[in-house]
């Protein structure tokens, strides 16, 4: 996974148009995660509390993460 850095000055980074799905929220809406994709199909994740901090991955990487979560392999992180 790679990270698209957030701006550290008044200039905004050039980020391709991202199509976001509705946020996935827990704890009454305080911890929301959005998943989207760029026009070329690159998966992108962000927390709604920090919308300029983006994490990109590959479709295979996102698939592996979701499958590991479904199997309970990430439960120790909660």
Secondary structure, 3 states (H helix, E strand, C coil): CEEECCCCCCCCCCCCCEEECCCEEEHHHCEEEEEEEECCCCEEEEECCEEEEEEEECHHHHHHHHHHHHCCCCHHHC
